[in-house]
Amino acid sequence: MTVADLLWAWLASLEGRRRPSTLATHRGYVTNRLVPRLGALRLGELRAFHLDAAYGAWLAEGLAPGTVRRLHAMIRAALAQAVRWDLLATNPATRASPPSGRPLQTPGVPDPAEVRGWLAAARAEDPVLALAASLAALSGARRGELCALRWSAVDRSGGTLLLGASLGRHEGRLVVGPTKTGRVRRIALGPAALRLVEEHQAWQRRRAAAAGLALPPDPYLLSYAPDASRPVSPDTLTHRWRTLCGGRARFHDLRHFAATVALGAGVPVRDVAARLGHASASTTLDRYAHALPAGDQRAAAALEAALEPDPGGNDQSARHRRSQAWTRNGGAP
């Protein structure tokens, strides 16, 4: 078996387990980068040396370090599958040296006044964009998840929104697939968000009636079609929002806004991670650590208080009392 054989077999194994858009991106990298550079090698002959040489060649061709790291992640995943398939004893990519990563940049976060102004402008000009942006800011959902929403995803009695699919483009067509992490999540919606949804659905009914059309049994919530039978494209939301904001913000910034406001209000990181659909709370912490200044200040205050001298001047006595408490608690603070 060659490395090319493995890569194609690995891609085939991902069918149905990854979004079509993700698979399309993977195929592009395999076709244009991995197979031309490494595909002819016999699988058993592949060494970390070959991988490092490929990384160096790609960097010399002008590929960004982040792109090379992505190629490394793909070949490492394919080789890990080869180990699970008993085609290899070890994974040579674990011993390779891809270019080092840069620290995560703080995402751009618009302030609440800006968001309120933009939403007001959207409501006056574009009802579909207005609801999409409002839900993005209130839920933190990704744009593809919002575009895939149907009326049935909204539970008015329970005050929840079901995010179980994502709309993306595959080979020029819009395709509904799984969410980015493959997980389905149900998140809470407040009264204001539910009211916006109800008002939008009433607008969709009036619009369909004016066109002499009937809405389908389960219409798309975000649709420019008069009968709401076709979803809006995620790219359309991106372009319309950027135009509305004069190029000063991206639609995705509304997701950052939702995360930052929730964390700044003291919502536990795990709860925010679940709402955003992150694979783990560590992802949320890495990306939004800047939104936790109050927590960091509390930590500083607690640590300083633990080291302060006794207010009565008997610091030795205070240390003795803390030592006794530590002993009674079995070493627990």
NUVO-524518 format. One record per residue: residue in three letters; x, y negated, z negated of N, C-alpha, C, CB in turn. Coordinates in pm, whole numbers, plus 50000, padded with zeros to 5 digits. Glycine has a CB too. Layout:
ALAXYZXYZXYZXYZ/...
// end
This chain:
MET500855012050000500005000050000500874987650000499054999949878/THR500484977850080501204965050081500534955249986501274959250224/VAL501224944249962500634933649879499364928349946501644922249856/ALA499374927250080498184922650151497014932050127498464921550301/ASP497274945250133496204955050108495604952849969496754969350120/LEU496464950749871495974948549735495124935949726497154947749637/LEU495594925049787494874912349778493464913549835495654901349850/TRP493344920249950492014921650010491144930949925492124927150153/ALA491724941449870490944950349783490504943149657491764962949746/TRP491384934649603491044926849484489894917149513492274919149434/LEU489964910349628488884901149664487554908649679489214893749795/ALA487594920449739486374928249756485774931949621486654940949838/SER486634934449522486154938149388485464926549316487304943149304/LEU485704914249364485104902549300483734899249356486014890749317/GLU483334905649465482034902849525480924905349422481814911549650/GLY480044895649410478944896849315479294892849174478454910749314/ARG480594891049147481014887149013481564872949009482064896748961/ARG481704866749124482164852949134481224845249226483634852349186/ARG481184832349208480344824149294480854824549437480304809649243/PRO479954823749536480384823949677481424813149707479184822149768/SER481254801249649482224790549676483604794049621481734777349615/THR483634800749504484914804949446485584815449534484714810449304/LEU484804825049580485344835449668485864829549798484284846049698/ALA485144819649852485594813349976486934806349956484534803250026/THR487104799749841488384793249811489494803649798488274784849682/HIS489194814449727490194825149711490614830749847489634836449622/ARG489644833149934489974838850066490884829350144488694841750146/GLY490614816450132491454806750201492894807250154490914792750182/TYR493084808050023494454808849969495124821950008494424807449816/VAL494374832950003494944845950040495354845850187493934857450013/THR494494840750273494744840750418495894831450455493494836550493/ASN495904819650398496844809350443498154808750366496194796050435/ARG498174814250245499384812850163499944826250114499094804150044/LEU499124834050047499664846049982500054856850082498634851549885/VAL499184859850177499504870450273500684866650363498284873650358/PRO500744854550422501904851150506503224851750429501734837350564/ARG503234848650301504504848150227504844861550163504434837450120/LEU503854868950115504144880950035503484893650089503704878649893/GLY502554892150183501714903350222502424915350278500744898850319/ALA503554913550346504224924750412504994933650314505174919750517/LEU505264928850193506004936850096505204948850050506394928249977/ARG505904960150031505254971549969504944968049824506144984349978/LEU503784972449776503364968649642504384972649536502014974849610/GLY504914984549551505884989349452507224982349458506105003949471/GLU507474974749565508744967649580508674953249529509164967649726/LEU507474948449500507314934549459507944932249322505824930549456/ARG508754921849313509424918249188509154903649154510954920949198/ALA509444899949031509304885948991510174876949077509664884148842/PHE511304882149123512194874549212511454869949336513414882949252/HIS510664878949398509924875449518508894864549490509244887849577/LEU508244865449375507234855449339507884841849316506474859949214/ASP508984841549242509664828749217510154822549347510834830749121/ALA510624831049440511064825749569509884819749645511734836949653/ALA508724826149636507524820849702507114807549642506374830849693/TYR507164806549509506804793949442507724782649488506864795549289/GLY509014785649493509974775549536509744771149680511384780749521/ALA509414780849765509164777549907507914768849921509014790449990/TRP506874772049846505654764149855505874749849805504534770749774/LEU506644748449698506944734949648507754727149752507724735749515/ALA508694734049817509504727449920508654723250040510644736649966/GLU507574730650066506674727050176505754715350142505834739150215/GLY505784711250016504974699749976503734702949897504584692450095/LEU503504715749862502354719049779502524713149640502144734349770/ALA501454708449582501494702849447501754714049346500174695449414/PRO502434711049236502664721349132501374727949086503374715249012/GLY500294720149076499024725949034498514736249131497994715149017/THR498704733949261498284743649362499124756349352498394737649502/VAL500424754749330501294766549316500904774449192502784762249308/ARG500564767549084500124774748964498824782448991499924764848847/ARG497984776749075496744783849110497044796349191495794774649188/LEU497984795349284498394807149361499004817749269499404803149470/HIS499784813149173500354822449074499244829548997501294815048977/ALA498224821948954497134828048878496404838548961496154817248832/MET496264836049091495574845649176496374858449195495284839449311/ILE497674857149226498474869149246498634876849116499864865549302/ARG498684869549005498774876248874497494884148846499014865948760/ALA496334878348878495074885448856494964897848946493884876148881/ALA495404896549072495354907949163496284919149116495744903549306/LEU497454915349067498404925449019497924931748888499784919248999/ALA497234924048806496654929748685495594940248720496034918648597/GLN494844937648826493874947448871494584959948924492974941548980/ALA495724958048989496494969549038496954978348922497714964949120/VAL497314972048811497704979848692496504987748640498254970648582/ARG495324981248636494124988248588493734999648682492954978448574/TRP494034998048811493755008548909494855019248914493575002349047/ASP495835018148827496965027648822497805027448949496435041648799/LEU497835016149017498695014549135500065009349097498035005149235/LEU500165002848981501414997648928501495000848780501544982448952/ALA502715002248731502905004648587502914991448510504215012248562/THR503484981048570503544968048505503214957148606504934965648441/ASN502944945348556502594933848639503804924748653501384926148579/PRO504444924148770505644915748785505354900848769506264918248920/ALA504104896648789503794882348776503924877348633502374879648827/THR503834886648535504004882348396505434878148367503584893648301/ARG506374881948455507774878248435508224867248530508664890448452/ALA507294862448613507624851648707507564838148636506654851748829/SER508054827848705508154814448645507524804048736509634810848617/PRO506194802448730505544792048810505924778348757503994793848809/PRO505724767748835506054754348786505254750948662505804743748895/SER505874743748571505224740448445504054731048469506224734148345/GLY503054732148382501874723648394502064710348325500664730648338/ARG501294700648370501284687548307500194687248200501064676348411/PRO500344679048100499284678047998497964673848062499684667947888/LEU496894679248006495584675548058495354660548043494484683347987/GLN494874654248148494584640048140493244637748073494604633748280/THR493134626848002491864623247940490864619948050492034611247843/PRO489724626948053488764624148160488194610048147487654634448158/GLY487824604248262487224591148259485834591748198487154585248400/VAL485584583048102484304583148032483704569148037484464588047885/PRO482594567148107481954553948108481334551147971480864553148218/ASP481224538347936480634535247806479104535247819481154521347753/PRO478394536247706476924537347711476244525847785476384538047571/ALA476754513747770476124502347838476194503947990476794489147796/GLU477354508648040477484510948184476504521548231478924515148219/VAL476424532548156475534543548196474084538848197475694555648101/ARG473684531348096472304526248092472014517448213472054518347962/GLY472974508948250472784500148366472664507948495473934490348377/TRP473524517948512473474525948634472194533948643474674535248641/LEU471734539448531470494547148533469304538248567470264553948397/ALA469304526048514468224516748547468214513648696468364503748466/ALA469394511648754469484508948897469014521048978470914505248936/ALA469364533048934468944545149005467434546749001469624557548946/ARG466824543948885465364545248875464654535848971464904542548730/ALA465254524448997464634514649087464814518449233465214500749063/GLU465844526349265466184529049405465964543449449467594525349429/ASP466194553149358466284567049401465814576149288467744570649444/PRO464544580149285464044588449174464784601649157462584591349196/VAL465204607949267465904620749256467254618749189466084627249395/LEU468004608949235469304606049175469134601749030470024595149255/ALA468084594149000467864589448864467664601048768466654580148859/LEU466834610948806466624622348717467894630748705465454630948767/ALA468574632848818469804640848815470834634648721470394642248956/ALA471024621448732472014614648648471574614448503472234600348698/SER470284612548479469784612448341470004626048275468304608748337/LEU469684636848347469874650248290471354653348270469234660848380/ALA472204648648363473644650948347474154644048221474414645748470/ALA473694631748197474144624248080473564629747951473774609548094/LEU472344635247956471684640047836471994654647805470204638347849/SER472404662347906472634676647885474094680747900471804684547981/GLY474864673147980476244677148008476334688048112476904681647883/ALA475224691248180475234701948281476054697848403473804705348324/ARG476604707748471477344705248595476364701848707478214717448633/ARG476874694848809475974690548917475374702448991476724681449016/GLY476144713049014475604724849082474504731549001476704734949110/GLU474654731548868473624737248781472344729048788474134738048636/LEU472494715948793471314707248802470604709048935471724692548784/CYS471364710049044470754711249176469984724449192471824710249284/ALA470374734749117469704747749127468444748549042470664758749086/LEU468144738248964467004738748873465674739148948467024726748779/ARG464794747748901463404747948946462514743748829463004762149000/TRP461254741348858460344736948752460294747048637458944734848809/SER460404759848670460284770248567461434769948467460224783948633/ALA462514762648498463654762048406463354753248285464884756748478/VAL462304744948295461964735748187460874741848100461504721948244/ASP461164743547972460174748547876459724736747791460774760147786/ARG458554731147826458094719247755457734722347610456884713247827/SER457094733747587456664736847451457854739247358455754749147451/GLY458894745547413460084748147331461104737047337460724760847374/GLY460934727847432461884716747446463254721347489461984709347317/THR463304730347588464594735747632464704735447783464774750047581/LEU465944736847829466264737547971467124749947993467004724648020/LEU466734758348088467464770648117468414768148233466494782248151/LEU469714769748207470744768048309471304781948341471894758148259/GLY470804787648450471184801348480471724803448620470024810048462/ALA471854792548697472334793748836473064781048874471164796548935/SER473744781548986474474769849035474384769549187475954770048988/LEU474204757749241474124756049386475474751549440473014745749424/GLY475974758549540477254754949601477204757249751478384762949539/ARG478274753149818478334754549964479254766149999478814741350031/HIS478784774950084479574786450129479404787950279479134799450055/GLU480554786650351480564787750496479524778450559480294802250539/GLY479464766250507478594756150564477154756550517478614757150708/ARG476794766550437475414767750390475344765650240474834781550427/LEU474204760250193473974759050050473494772549997472954747850020/VAL474174777449892473874790649838473724789449686474994800949874/VAL472684795749633472494796149488473204808449434470974796449451/GLY474114806349339474864817349279474894815849128476284817849335/PRO475734823449061475834822448915476504809348872476604834348858/THR476414806148745477094794448691478604796748696476634791448546/LYS479364786448668480824787248680481404798548595481454774048640/THR480884800448475481394811048386480594823848398481394806248243/GLY479544823748483478714835648497477714837448385479574847548505/ARG477614827848295476724829148180475454820948199477444824748052/VAL474384825848142473114818548138473004812148000471884828048168/ARG472624799347997472494792847866471224784547862473714783947837/ARG470634783947745469434776047722469794764847625468264784947666/ILE469584752547667469974741147584468734732947549471014732447657/ALA468844725547440467734717347393467614704447474467894714147244/LEU466374700247494466084687247555465264679147456465334688847692/GLY465624666547441464874657847352463604652747417465734646247309/PRO462754645847340461484640647394461684631347514460734633147285/ALA462724623047511462944613747623463244621347752464104604147590/ALA464094631747743464434639547862463204646947915465544649547829/LEU462394652647825461184659647868460214649947935460504666547749/ARG460114637847883459234627947944459694624248084459154615447856/LEU461014622948102461544619948235461214631048334463074617748229/VAL461334643548289461024654848377459544654748415461384668248309/GLU458664652548318457224652448346456864641248443456424650848216/GLU457454629448424457184618248515457684621348656457844605348463/HIS458834628148665459374631548797458494642048866460834636848784/GLN458024651848790457144661948850455844655648900456844673148748/ALA455324645848825454114638848870454404631349001453614629048761/TRP455594625349010455984618449134456094628349250457334611149115/GLN456634640249223456744650349328455364654749376457544662549278/ARG454404656049285453044659849325452424649049413452154662249200/ARG452564636449372451994625449451452634624849590452174612049378/ARG453944626949593454674626149721454224637249816456204627149696/ALA454064649349764453624660449848452204658049897453694673749770/ALA451334653049810449944650449849449874639749957449114646249727/ALA450714629449944450714618750044451154623850180451624607350000/ALA451984634250181452464640150308451544651250356453874645450292/GLY450474653950281449554664650320450134678450301449154662850462/LEU451054679850206451724692650183451394698050044453254691150200/ALA451534711050029451354717449899452724721249844450424730049910/LEU452904719349715454154723449653454224738649647454304717349511/PRO455404744449661455544759049648455274763249504456944763649693/PRO455164776249477454874780849341455884776149237454814795849340/ASP457144775349274458164770949179459114761149248458964783149122/PRO458734748349257459514738649333460874735949270458744725649346/TYR461784730749352463054725749299462794712549227464114723949413/LEU463454710849115463274698649037463934686749106463834700448896/LEU465064689049170465794678449240465774681449389467264677249186/SER464934674149461464764676949604464314664349675463754688449627/TYR464884662149793464424651149877463374655849978465614644949951/ALA463114668849984462074674050073460714670050018462184689650087/PRO459774665850103458464661550053457734672149971457594657550169/ASP457944685050004457284695749928458214702149825456754706350023/ALA459394696149803460364700949703460754715549725459784699449563/SER460774719649852461094733549883462594735749904460354737950006/ARG463364724949918464814726149938465544717849833465204721650082/PRO466614723349776467334715749672468214705049732468174725149586/VAL468504695049653469464684949695470864690849688469354672149606/SER471734686749778473114691549778473914684749667473774689149915/PRO474784692149598475654685749498476494674349557476584696049436/ASP476934675949682477724665449745476894652749766478274670349879/THR475614654549793474744642849809474664634949679473334647149853/LEU474534641949567474514635049438475814627349417474294645049323/THR476924633749450478234627349432478314614449513479374636849473/HIS477964615149640478084603449728477114592349688477834607449874/ARG475894595949657474894585649622475244578949489473484591949615/TRP475744586749394476104580949265477314571649280476424592049162/ARG478294575749356479464567149377479064554149445480534574549461/THR478164554949541477694542849608476944533749511476784546349726/LEU476094539749429475324531949332476244524749233474354541049257/CYS477314531649193478244526049093479324517349156478884537149013/GLY479264515149286480284507249351481654513749349480354493849288/GLY481684527049346482964534149344483674534149211483864528349446/ARG483004529549105483684528348976483494540748888483164516148903/ALA482744550548933482524562448852482174574148942481404560148748/ARG482414586148891482034598448959480814604348888483204608648961/PHE480054612348961478904618848898479374627748783478094627249002/HIS480514634248801481034643348698481374635948568482274650548749/ASP481584622748577481884615048456480714615248357482224600548492/LEU479504617748407478354618448317478454630648226477044618848398/ARG479054641248275479294653148191480304649648081479814665248278/HIS481364642348119482334638048018481674628747915483524630848084/PHE480774620247963480054611147874479264619147770479094601947955/ALA478534629347816477724637447725478594644347620476934647847803/ALA479714649847663480604656747569481204647047468481714663947645/THR481664635647515482334626047428481374620347325482944614847510/VAL480164616747367479194611247273478804621547169477954606247348/ALA478584634047210478194644447115479294647047013477844657347190/LEU480524648247059481634650646966481854638746874482914653747043/GLY481754626646930481924614746848480864613346741481934602546934/ALA479684619346765478594618846668478724629646562477254620046738/GLY479774637746571480014648046470479404661546501479494643346342/VAL478894663646623478374676846660479534686746662477634676346799/PRO479424698446598480524708146595481014711846736480074720646521/VAL482294713946748482894716846878482264729246941484404718846864/ARG482004739446863481404751646920480034748846982481264762546811/ASP479254740146917477934736846972478064728947101477124728846869/VAL479014719847106479224712047229479714721247341480234700547204/ALA480634730447308481144739747408480024748247466482234748847347/ALA479104752847379477994760947425477064752847516477204766547306/ARG476854740147481475984731647561476584728947699475704718447489/LEU477904726847702478584723947829478794736447914479914717447802/GLY478714748147852478964760347926480434763547940478364759448061/HIS481264758547846482684761947849482874776547807483494752547756/ALA483904782847861484164796847828484534798547682485284802347916/SER485164788347622485534789147480485604775147423486894796447462/ALA485554774347290485634761347223487004754947243485344762747073/SER488044763247266489384757747286489434749247412490424768947294/THR488664752947514488604744747636488054730847604487724751547743/THR487024730447523486424717747483487414709347403485144720047402/LEU488134715847311489114708547230490244703147316489674717647122/ASP490734711147409491834706647494491434694447576492284717847588/ARG490184694447624489764684047716489254671547646488684689347807/TYR488704673447525488034662147460488584659147320486544664747452/ALA489844662447297490424659447166490374644547137491874664347160/HIS490424636147242490384621747222489064617047162490624614647354/ALA488044625347168486724621347119486544624446971485644628047199/LEU487594628846904487484632846764488284623846670487924646946748/PRO488324610746690489134602346602488644602446459489144588246653/ALA487314602846441486784602446304487204614746227485264601346305/GLY487164626446291487594638646224489064638146188487324650646312/ASP489874632646276491304631646248491554622046132492054626946373/GLN490784611346125490934601946015490544608445883490104589446040/ARG489494616645884489104623745761490204633345718487784631445782/ALA490834639945815491934649045781493084641445716492424656545905/ALA493424629745774494504621745716494174617445574494774609445803/ALA492924613245551492524608845417492594620245317491124603145421/ALA492144632245358492164643745267493594647645231491444655645330/LEU494504647445331495884651145305496564641145214496654652445435/GLU496294628145235496884618045148496354619345006496604604045202/ALA495054622144992494474623544859495104635144783492974625444867/ALA495444645844858496044657444791497424654344737496124669044887/LEU498104644444793499464641244751499554628544668500354639944872/GLU498414622344640498444610044561498844613044417497074602944564/PRO499574603844352499874605544209498594605044127500854594644161/ASP498624611144009497474610943921497114596543884497744619243794/PRO495834592143897495464578343866495804574343724494004576343890/GLY495794583843630496124580543491497604580343462495484590243399/GLY498384582343564499834581943546500434595143505500164571743444/ASN499624605243478500144618243435500134627643555499314624143316/ASP501034625043651501074632843774501404647343747502074626943871/GLN502284649743648502664663443616501454671343565503794663643512/SER500624664743483499434671243432498454674443545498754662443328/ALA498334665143640497434667443753497894679243835497344655043840/ARG499214679943858499734691243935499484704243861501244689543962/HIS499584703843726499364715843647497904720343661499714713343499/ARG496964710743656495554714343668495274720343806494664702043645/ARG495884714643911495674720244045496254734244055496304711144151/SER497404736243988498034749343990497154759643922499404748843924/GLN496534755643810495654764943740494434768443826495214759043607/ALA493884758143892492714760643978493064769944092492154747444034/TRP494254767844151494734776344260494824790844214496114771544311/THR495344792944091495514806444038494154812944012496334806243908/ARG493204805043957491864810543927491144814844055491014800043853/ASN491374807444163490714810244291491434820844373490594797544372/GLY492454826744315493164837144387493954832044504492214847444434/GLY494434819544494495214813844601494394806044701495944824444671/ALA493074805144678492204797444768492104783144718490794803844780/PRO492064773344804491964759444760490624756644695492174749944878/
// end
